[in-house]
Amino acid sequence: MSVLLFTIIVLLGAFLAGLLGSLTGLGGGVIIIPLLTLALGVDIHYAIGASIVSVIATSSGSAAAYVKEGITNIRIGMFLEIATTIGAVCGAVVAVYLNANYIAILFGCILIFSAIMTLKKKVDHTTKDDTDKWARFFKLNGSFPDKGTDHPYAVKHVPGGFLMMLFAGTLSGLLGIGSGALKVIAMDNIMRLPFKVSTTTSNFMMGVTAAASAVVYLHRGQIDPGIAMPVCIGVLTGASLGSKVLLRTKTDKLKMVFAVVVAFLALQMIYKGISGL
Protein backbone atom coordinates (compact mmCIF):
# COMPACT_ATOMS: atom_id res chain seq x y z
CA MET A 1 0.00 0.00 0.00
CA SER A 2 1.36 3.42 -0.98
CA VAL A 3 1.82 6.20 1.56
CA LEU A 4 -0.82 8.35 -0.18
CA LEU A 5 -3.45 5.60 -0.15
CA PHE A 6 -2.67 4.78 3.49
CA THR A 7 -3.04 8.46 4.45
CA ILE A 8 -6.37 8.80 2.59
CA ILE A 9 -7.80 5.65 4.23
CA VAL A 10 -6.70 6.78 7.70
CA LEU A 11 -8.05 10.31 7.10
CA LEU A 12 -11.48 9.06 5.96
CA GLY A 13 -11.64 6.45 8.72
CA ALA A 14 -10.70 9.01 11.35
CA PHE A 15 -13.33 11.44 10.03
CA LEU A 16 -16.02 8.75 10.33
CA ALA A 17 -14.73 7.80 13.79
CA GLY A 18 -14.85 11.42 14.96
CA LEU A 19 -18.34 11.93 13.53
CA LEU A 20 -19.87 8.81 15.07
CA GLY A 21 -17.92 9.24 18.29
CA SER A 22 -19.29 12.76 18.70
CA LEU A 23 -22.87 11.65 18.02
CA THR A 24 -22.76 8.74 20.46
CA GLY A 25 -20.45 10.09 23.15
CA LEU A 26 -17.93 7.23 22.91
CA GLY A 27 -15.17 9.25 21.27
CA GLY A 28 -13.21 8.52 18.10
CA GLY A 29 -10.55 6.31 19.69
CA VAL A 30 -12.88 3.33 19.98
CA ILE A 31 -13.07 3.21 16.17
CA ILE A 32 -9.69 4.51 15.06
CA ILE A 33 -7.59 2.04 17.06
CA PRO A 34 -9.39 -1.07 15.67
CA LEU A 35 -9.19 0.50 12.18
CA LEU A 36 -5.44 0.97 12.42
CA THR A 37 -4.69 -2.39 14.02
CA LEU A 38 -7.22 -4.75 12.41
CA ALA A 39 -7.61 -3.23 8.92
CA LEU A 40 -4.23 -1.58 8.33
CA GLY A 41 -1.93 -3.74 10.44
CA VAL A 42 -0.44 -0.89 12.47
CA ASP A 43 1.27 -1.88 15.72
CA ILE A 44 -1.15 -1.23 18.58
CA HIS A 45 1.35 0.97 20.45
CA TYR A 46 1.58 3.36 17.46
CA ALA A 47 -2.21 3.24 17.05
CA ILE A 48 -2.61 4.24 20.71
CA GLY A 49 -0.08 7.06 20.26
CA ALA A 50 -2.04 8.46 17.31
CA SER A 51 -5.32 8.14 19.19
CA ILE A 52 -3.91 10.06 22.17
CA VAL A 53 -2.96 12.98 19.92
CA SER A 54 -6.50 13.06 18.50
CA VAL A 55 -7.97 13.05 22.02
CA ILE A 56 -5.90 16.15 22.87
CA ALA A 57 -7.13 17.95 19.73
CA THR A 58 -10.84 17.14 20.10
CA SER A 59 -10.90 17.83 23.84
CA SER A 60 -9.16 21.18 23.45
CA GLY A 61 -11.55 22.28 20.72
CA SER A 62 -14.83 21.43 22.41
CA ALA A 63 -13.85 22.09 26.04
CA ALA A 64 -13.30 25.80 25.40
CA ALA A 65 -16.95 26.31 24.39
CA TYR A 66 -18.31 24.54 27.47
CA VAL A 67 -16.03 26.51 29.80
CA LYS A 68 -17.19 29.76 28.19
CA GLU A 69 -20.84 28.79 28.75
CA GLY A 70 -20.14 28.17 32.44
CA ILE A 71 -21.28 24.53 32.46
CA THR A 72 -17.88 22.96 33.17
CA ASN A 73 -16.86 22.82 36.83
CA ILE A 74 -13.19 23.79 36.51
CA ARG A 75 -12.44 23.21 40.22
CA ILE A 76 -13.69 19.61 40.03
CA GLY A 77 -11.84 19.10 36.74
CA MET A 78 -8.50 20.34 38.09
CA PHE A 79 -8.92 18.40 41.34
CA LEU A 80 -9.72 15.10 39.60
CA GLU A 81 -7.02 15.80 37.02
CA ILE A 82 -4.47 15.03 39.74
CA ALA A 83 -5.76 11.44 39.79
CA THR A 84 -6.17 11.01 36.02
CA THR A 85 -2.74 12.49 35.24
CA ILE A 86 -0.97 10.18 37.70
CA GLY A 87 -2.95 7.25 36.31
CA ALA A 88 -2.28 8.23 32.69
CA VAL A 89 1.49 8.38 33.18
CA CYS A 90 1.47 5.03 34.99
CA GLY A 91 -0.70 3.47 32.26
CA ALA A 92 1.54 4.79 29.48
CA VAL A 93 4.66 3.44 31.21
CA VAL A 94 3.06 0.01 31.72
CA ALA A 95 1.89 -0.08 28.07
CA VAL A 96 5.50 0.13 26.87
CA TYR A 97 6.37 -3.15 28.58
CA LEU A 98 3.03 -4.95 28.22
CA ASN A 99 2.55 -7.52 25.46
CA ALA A 100 0.50 -6.06 22.59
CA ASN A 101 -1.86 -9.06 22.69
CA TYR A 102 -2.79 -8.39 26.31
CA ILE A 103 -3.45 -4.74 25.42
CA ALA A 104 -5.73 -5.85 22.57
CA ILE A 105 -7.73 -8.12 24.90
CA LEU A 106 -8.07 -5.41 27.55
CA PHE A 107 -9.02 -2.86 24.91
CA GLY A 108 -11.76 -5.16 23.61
CA CYS A 109 -13.18 -5.64 27.10
CA ILE A 110 -13.26 -1.88 27.73
CA LEU A 111 -14.97 -1.36 24.36
CA ILE A 112 -17.76 -3.77 25.32
CA PHE A 113 -18.19 -2.02 28.66
CA SER A 114 -18.26 1.40 26.94
CA ALA A 115 -20.90 0.20 24.47
CA ILE A 116 -23.11 -1.02 27.33
CA MET A 117 -22.71 2.25 29.20
CA THR A 118 -23.68 4.18 26.06
CA LEU A 119 -27.01 2.33 25.86
CA LYS A 120 -27.72 2.74 29.56
CA LYS A 121 -30.22 5.47 30.31
CA LYS A 122 -28.60 8.43 32.03
CA VAL A 123 -30.06 9.63 35.34
CA ASP A 124 -29.68 13.35 35.92
CA HIS A 125 -28.64 14.13 39.49
CA THR A 126 -29.38 17.64 40.70
CA THR A 127 -29.36 18.03 44.46
CA LYS A 128 -28.76 20.94 46.83
CA ASP A 129 -28.03 18.72 49.85
CA ASP A 130 -24.52 19.64 51.00
CA THR A 131 -23.32 16.51 52.82
CA ASP A 132 -19.72 15.81 51.72
CA LYS A 133 -17.06 17.43 53.91
CA TRP A 134 -14.41 17.03 51.18
CA ALA A 135 -16.60 18.89 48.69
CA ARG A 136 -16.99 21.72 51.20
CA PHE A 137 -13.26 21.73 52.00
CA PHE A 138 -12.18 21.92 48.32
CA LYS A 139 -15.17 24.15 47.39
CA LEU A 140 -16.34 21.78 44.65
CA ASN A 141 -20.07 22.53 44.85
CA GLY A 142 -21.37 24.81 42.13
CA SER A 143 -24.16 25.66 39.71
CA PHE A 144 -24.76 25.56 35.99
CA PRO A 145 -26.90 27.74 33.69
CA ASP A 146 -29.89 26.24 31.91
CA LYS A 147 -32.43 28.36 30.00
CA GLY A 148 -31.34 31.49 31.80
CA THR A 149 -31.58 29.96 35.30
CA ASP A 150 -28.73 28.85 37.58
CA HIS A 151 -29.17 25.33 38.98
CA PRO A 152 -27.07 24.71 42.13
CA TYR A 153 -25.78 21.22 42.92
CA ALA A 154 -23.82 19.51 45.68
CA VAL A 155 -20.96 17.03 45.15
CA LYS A 156 -21.01 13.64 46.93
CA HIS A 157 -18.46 10.91 47.71
CA VAL A 158 -15.33 12.81 46.62
CA PRO A 159 -12.79 10.10 47.70
CA GLY A 160 -14.65 7.40 45.73
CA GLY A 161 -14.76 9.58 42.62
CA PHE A 162 -11.05 10.36 42.99
CA LEU A 163 -10.12 6.66 43.11
CA MET A 164 -12.30 5.86 40.08
CA MET A 165 -10.61 8.69 38.19
CA LEU A 166 -7.21 7.20 39.03
CA PHE A 167 -8.37 3.94 37.40
CA ALA A 168 -9.86 5.80 34.42
CA GLY A 169 -6.61 7.72 33.90
CA THR A 170 -4.59 4.50 33.97
CA LEU A 171 -6.77 2.98 31.25
CA SER A 172 -6.56 6.20 29.21
CA GLY A 173 -2.77 6.09 29.21
CA LEU A 174 -2.70 2.34 28.60
CA LEU A 175 -5.26 2.20 25.78
CA GLY A 176 -5.20 5.68 24.24
CA ILE A 177 -8.91 6.39 24.74
CA GLY A 178 -10.77 8.99 26.76
CA SER A 179 -12.28 6.40 29.14
CA GLY A 180 -15.43 8.49 29.11
CA ALA A 181 -17.58 5.62 30.43
CA LEU A 182 -15.46 5.31 33.58
CA LYS A 183 -15.36 9.06 34.09
CA VAL A 184 -19.15 9.18 33.88
CA ILE A 185 -19.29 6.50 36.59
CA ALA A 186 -16.98 8.60 38.75
CA MET A 187 -18.75 11.93 38.32
CA ASP A 188 -22.32 10.91 37.53
CA ASN A 189 -22.89 7.73 39.56
CA ILE A 190 -20.47 8.23 42.46
CA MET A 191 -20.13 12.00 42.87
CA ARG A 192 -23.74 12.61 41.78
CA LEU A 193 -23.04 15.52 39.46
CA PRO A 194 -25.73 16.70 37.02
CA PHE A 195 -25.36 15.04 33.62
CA LYS A 196 -24.41 18.26 31.77
CA VAL A 197 -21.73 19.07 34.32
CA SER A 198 -20.24 15.55 34.36
CA THR A 199 -20.02 15.24 30.56
CA THR A 200 -18.56 18.70 29.97
CA THR A 201 -16.10 18.43 32.86
CA SER A 202 -15.03 14.99 31.60
CA ASN A 203 -14.41 16.47 28.16
CA PHE A 204 -12.40 19.29 29.74
CA MET A 205 -10.20 16.74 31.55
CA MET A 206 -9.54 14.38 28.64
CA GLY A 207 -7.06 16.65 26.88
CA VAL A 208 -4.87 17.10 29.96
CA THR A 209 -4.98 13.37 30.72
CA ALA A 210 -4.01 12.51 27.14
CA ALA A 211 -1.21 15.11 27.12
CA ALA A 212 0.34 13.52 30.22
CA SER A 213 0.45 10.05 28.64
CA ALA A 214 1.50 11.47 25.25
CA VAL A 215 4.81 12.57 26.77
CA VAL A 216 5.70 8.94 27.51
CA TYR A 217 4.68 7.71 24.03
CA LEU A 218 6.57 10.59 22.40
CA HIS A 219 9.68 9.80 24.44
CA ARG A 220 9.47 6.17 23.29
CA GLY A 221 9.08 7.23 19.64
CA GLN A 222 5.62 5.68 19.40
CA ILE A 223 3.86 8.76 18.03
CA ASP A 224 4.39 8.58 14.26
CA PRO A 225 3.54 11.91 12.54
CA GLY A 226 2.58 10.02 9.37
CA ILE A 227 -0.18 8.25 11.32
CA ALA A 228 -1.02 10.85 13.95
CA MET A 229 -1.50 13.75 11.51
CA PRO A 230 -4.32 12.25 9.35
CA VAL A 231 -5.90 10.74 12.48
CA CYS A 232 -5.90 14.09 14.25
CA ILE A 233 -7.27 16.04 11.25
CA GLY A 234 -9.93 13.43 10.48
CA VAL A 235 -11.18 12.98 14.04
CA LEU A 236 -11.23 16.74 14.73
CA THR A 237 -13.16 17.47 11.52
CA GLY A 238 -15.62 14.64 12.12
CA ALA A 239 -16.20 15.62 15.74
CA SER A 240 -16.85 19.25 14.76
CA LEU A 241 -19.46 18.17 12.20
CA GLY A 242 -20.95 15.69 14.66
CA SER A 243 -21.48 18.36 17.31
CA LYS A 244 -23.54 20.39 14.82
CA VAL A 245 -25.52 17.38 13.56
CA LEU A 246 -26.22 16.31 17.15
CA LEU A 247 -28.44 19.35 17.74
CA ARG A 248 -30.84 18.23 14.99
CA THR A 249 -30.64 14.44 15.26
CA LYS A 250 -32.23 11.82 17.49
CA THR A 251 -29.34 9.54 18.37
CA ASP A 252 -31.10 6.69 20.22
CA LYS A 253 -31.20 4.35 17.22
CA LEU A 254 -27.76 5.48 16.10
CA LYS A 255 -26.35 4.63 19.52
CA MET A 256 -27.85 1.13 19.26
CA VAL A 257 -26.26 0.51 15.84
CA PHE A 258 -22.96 2.03 16.92
CA ALA A 259 -22.91 -0.07 20.10
CA VAL A 260 -23.35 -3.23 18.00
CA VAL A 261 -20.50 -2.18 15.69
CA VAL A 262 -18.25 -1.37 18.66
CA ALA A 263 -19.09 -4.73 20.28
CA PHE A 264 -18.17 -6.49 17.02
CA LEU A 265 -14.85 -4.63 16.85
CA ALA A 266 -14.25 -5.45 20.50
CA LEU A 267 -14.71 -9.17 19.86
CA GLN A 268 -12.32 -8.93 16.89
CA MET A 269 -9.71 -7.23 19.10
CA ILE A 270 -10.14 -9.87 21.82
CA TYR A 271 -9.88 -12.69 19.25
CA LYS A 272 -6.74 -11.14 17.74
CA GLY A 273 -5.19 -10.83 21.18
CA ILE A 274 -6.02 -14.39 22.22
CA SER A 275 -4.92 -15.92 18.91
CA GLY A 276 -1.61 -14.06 19.14
CA LEU A 277 -0.73 -15.39 22.59
Buried (B, 14 or more C-beta within 10 A) or exposed (E): EEEEEBBEBBBBBBBBBBBBBBBBBBBBBBBBBBBBBBEBEBBBBBBBBBBBBBBBBBBBBBBEEBBEEBBBBEBBBBBBBEBBBBBBBBBBBBBEEBEBBBBBBBBBBBBBBBBEBBEEEBEEBBBEEBEBEBBBEBEBBBBBEEEEEEBEBBBBBBEBBBBBBBBBBBBBBBBBBBBBBBBBBBBBBBBBBBBBBBBBBBBBBBBBBBBBBBBBBBEBEBBBEEBBBBBBBBBBBBBBBBBEBBEEEEBEEBBBEBBEBBBEBBEBBBBBBEEEE
